[in-house]
Amino acid sequence: MSEDYTTIQKPDGEGASQAKAATEVGAVGVDIGTSRIVGIKKGPSDTFDSKIEYNGFFTVPFSDMAKNTIEKNGMNYRKSGDYLAVLGSGAQEFAAFSSGEMHRPMQNGLLTSQEEQALPMIKDIIKLVVDKPKKFGDKLCFSVPAAAPGYESDLVFHAAVFRQFFAGLGYNTKALNEGTAVVLSELAEENYTGIGISMGAGMCNVCFSFLSVPVITYSVPKGGDYIDQSVSRIVSESMNKVRVIKEGELDFTKPPKNRMEQAFHVFYEDLIESVLKTLTGIFAKTPAGNMPKFQKAIPVVLAGGTCMPNGFAAKFDTVLKKVSLPIEISEVRTAKDPLRATAKGCLVYAAS
């Protein structure tokens, strides 16, 4: 496997200078997630410009009336045979209105073979958030997951497809592990030392980093989709309805008041335990001589849509305190902007 997936170059200077570099170079960061695709680039002064689209499409039979209605509502679409495929946020609106489900080009963090139109659809969705480069050879970094055991070849294909796609647009392209991207985005003040966790829809990606060098990277094939599917079965509601409630109403600071909220608590805790169980297992197999020596405790930072419910970081911390790790954790915190953190880390890497 290429080192692009799991390692980065050690920074030449302090974290703040690297973050500043990202605002001075015509670079682009892209988070290609199972649920959402995020593009981010330099904005005016020290700001960032970003775009987010749902990574999904919803098909309706072609008719002039359907076409006119979609266009009137400003939705993005493409013609696909005898159907119109509504893309991104428009697909989410159609799914909510019809109590149906979006088609998803990705599953478990990678391109899926279950959708015949996955590749052309996801390319069109990416074009909604990533403009063509201002000049040929501008730098672009996109996120990739760590390969789950047995899926290494799937990751090679996934990364190669997007490298070729972005190169075709005119970009000089690199791939970066999602967990590492969270470290670059959120841990500059800690000299990129700590644990970054990207909690997406398809999987959770973890990076244990020391001075920007990934010591451990791994993925757990569970994420927001696992929670949505599990809760949906328990309460007999559509996954889309469950997803909307999870993203808009779920609050872990309050005790569950119904069967759905109880199911959310159960399956979120199971997800956290899966992430930490894998981490403790990797630590147990890592020779002590290969572990960096820390002079102080290190933070855990959480990013991605799955970590966004109110009180989730505290819930993660509660489960973490039950686990024995060979390192001391100073805090568990949520990224400043969970949905954009991975893309921002890719931007920092592209510029540095």
Disulfide bonds with the S-S distance in Angstrom:
none
